Amino acid sequence: MMLRSGWIVVGLLSLSLSMAAQTASSSPASAQLPPPLIQFSNVATDEGGNSMSGVVSITFSLYTGQRGGEAVWTETQKLQLDATGHYSAQLGITKTNGIPAWLFTSGVARWLGVRIGDQVEQARVLLVSVPYALKAGDAATLGGLPPSAFVLAAPPAAGVVAEPAARVTSGAISNVGGTGTTDFIPLWTDSAGDLGNSVMFQSGSGSTAKVGINTTTPASTLDVKGGGTIRGELSLPSTGTAIATKGANSQPLDLAASAFSSSTSKAVTQTFQWQAEPVANNTSSPSATLNLLFGSGSNKQAETGLSISSAGQINFAAGQTVPGAVPSGAMILGSSPTAPAGYTTVGAGSLGGGWSASAPLPTPRNGVAVVALNGLIYVIGGQGTTGVLNTLEVYNPATNTWTELSPMPTARTDLAAAVVNGEIYAIGGGNFTQNNNTLANVEMYDPPSNTWTVKAPLLTARYGLGAAVLNGEIYAIAGDVFFSSAIGSIPSTVVEIYNPTTNTWSTGPTLAGSGNNPGITGVAAPVVNGSIYAIGGVGAGSLPNGTLEIFNSGSNTWSIGTSRPSVSNGAFVSADVVSGNIYSVDAAGTFQVYNTTSNAWTAAAALPTVTSNSIITGPGIVALNGFLYAVGSESLSGVTQGFTEIYAPPYPTYIYVKN
C-alpha cells in the first residue's frame, strides 16, 4: 500500500494546528488548555495505485531526520476511508496531552512517516507549517508557563496558605520572527528559528492557486523553471471514468516549440500533444490508442492521423510516404496467391527443394533411429565398423556441432524411437552378432539428467519396426520377428500400443495387409492430422514392399493407401512430416513426397551422397523447424557413412508487381 502524494509539494502538507488557547478562568487551577493536535489529510492507495476503502490502521511517526534514526513520537489510529480513499486524522488525538510541544519549540525540523497496516513505511515528508505554530506557542510562555501563571493572586485569607498558580503546558500563538517576501513560501534559514524565502512562490489562493519553483510568475498549478528528476512512475491518468456512451482520454502531454511568423511579425507557439484515447468503448474488447495531435498558436490541438495501437502497430497519417518505398512496376515475392494491397499477382513458382551438407555424424553408422526434441536431433544406436552400437549422439543445428551422450544400456540396430512428454523411447531392434537377433528391449532416455531407464519390453520382439505417437501413446508397428540368412526376413503385421503412464503394452489392430505375406519391415510411421501412415519397406523374402497403410484412430482400423512408386531391394524407409507432406527416403537414396490430401506421391531431389555412393542401408531422417535432416547410411561397398545432410523443402512462391 502507498500514499498518493501528488498534492504534497516539497514538504507542504495540508496541516492545521488545533492549538487554540483557552481563556484562563478566575480559578488558576482550572486553566486547562486543549491538547495540541495536528490535522493531517491524505489519500490511501494499495501497492497497485488503487484507492482503498473501509477502515484501516495507520501509524504516524515523527523523526528528527529524513532518513534513519528512531521515531521521537509515534501513534496508531484506526481511520475510516471514504469511497475514494481520502481520510483525515488529528495527530495526537489518542494521547492525553496531544503532540508534545517540546518536539517543535527547539527549532529542529520534524519529519512525518506514515505506514498503513503492515506495509513498509512511506517516504517521510517535512513538516513545514506546524513548527511555526508550535514555535509561536513557545514564544507565548515564560519559562514554559503561560502569562496566566503570573497574574497577581488575591490576598489569601487569614490563616490560609496561598497555592501557586496552576502550571499550563501550552499558551497563545504569536507571529514567527524572521524576514521574507510576500507570497514566497518560507524555510528555516538557520537552526536559531529564523525564516527566509525559499525558491517556491505562490500566486492566488484556493483552487486557483499556482506554485512556481524558481519563478514568480507561475503559469499553471505547478510551474518549474529548471530541470526535474522523477525517480518513479510519471502517471497521466484519464480525464474521467468511462461510461457506456462515452470513454475518457488520458491527461495530455504537450511539447511546445516557438516559431516566428513573418506575416504577423510575432512568435507563434507550435504545440504537439500526445494522449491516450479509448477505442471500442462499450464492447467486449475495449482498447486504446496513443495519438499525436498538433495545434498552432491559440488553435486547439487536433488529430494528425498518426497513432499507435495497443498491439504496437503504427497507423500513419493520410498521404504518408515512406522513404525507400517500392515504386510502381517493381516486383516482390510472397507465399500467398493473394497479392498484398497495392500489388497484382503476375506469376508463381517455388523456392527451396535442395540439399546442403552439415557437420558429419562423429560415429559413422547405419540402421539408426533419429528423433528431434527441443531444437536438437538425437541419433540412437545403429551398426558401425565395430559392430552393433549403443551410441547416443546429439546434433545442435544452431551451432552445427555434435555431442556424445550417455549410451543406451542395450546395443542394437534397426530400432525405432519415439518422443513422449519430453522423453525419448528406444524400442526393439536387432543385434545380429548375437543369437537373439531380434530384441524386445525398451529403454527411456531423460535428456535433462542424461540417464537411461529400462521400461516394459515389447510383447513381440522385432527389428525394422516403425514407431508413432498418437494421443500420448506409442504405437510399435510391424517389423521383422525373425531374420535368417537362409530364408531371409519374416515381416509381421503386428501392432502394439505402449502407455507411458502405466508402463504397459497392449495389442493393437494389426495392419490390413494384402496377399499371402502381408507383413512389412523397414517401416516408417509418421503422423499427420491424427492419422498414422505406415510406409514400407521390405516384404517377405527381403523383397521390396512399398505398401502404405493408414490408421484411422476414430474407427481404430487400417486401410490401404497409395504405395510408394519407387522401391529398392532391401530398402528400409525413414520418413517425417513438413507442412503436412510426408518426405521419405529409402536405402537407395530415393527421395519421395506423399501428399496426404491428394493421396499421391511425387519425386524429390535425391540425396547428394547417392551420386558417389550407392546406399544399401538408408539414413535416418527427421524434421526440425521446417527442414529435414538425413543422417548416416551404408554404402554399396559396405562402408558405413556418417554424413549429415539438410534438405529445405520447396515452398510456393508468388510474384507481385506494384500497381
PyMOL commands that set and color helices and strands:
alter all, ss='L'
color gray80, all
select helices_A, chain A and resi 28-30+102-105+129-139+147-150+206-208+540-542+609-612
alter helices_A, ss='H'
color red, helices_A
select strands_A, chain A and resi 2-4+15-18+37-45+54-63+73-81+86-91+111-116+125-126+184-188+195-203+210-213+222-224+253-261+266-279+287-296+302-308+314-315+331-334+343-351+354-357+369-373+376-380+383-384+387-388+392-396+401-404+416-420+423-427+442-446+451-455+466-470+473-484+488-499+504-507+527-528+531-535+548-552+557-560+574-578+581-585+591-595+600-603+615-617+620-624+627-635+640-648+651-658
alter strands_A, ss='S'
color yellow, strands_A
deselect
rebuild
show_as cartoon
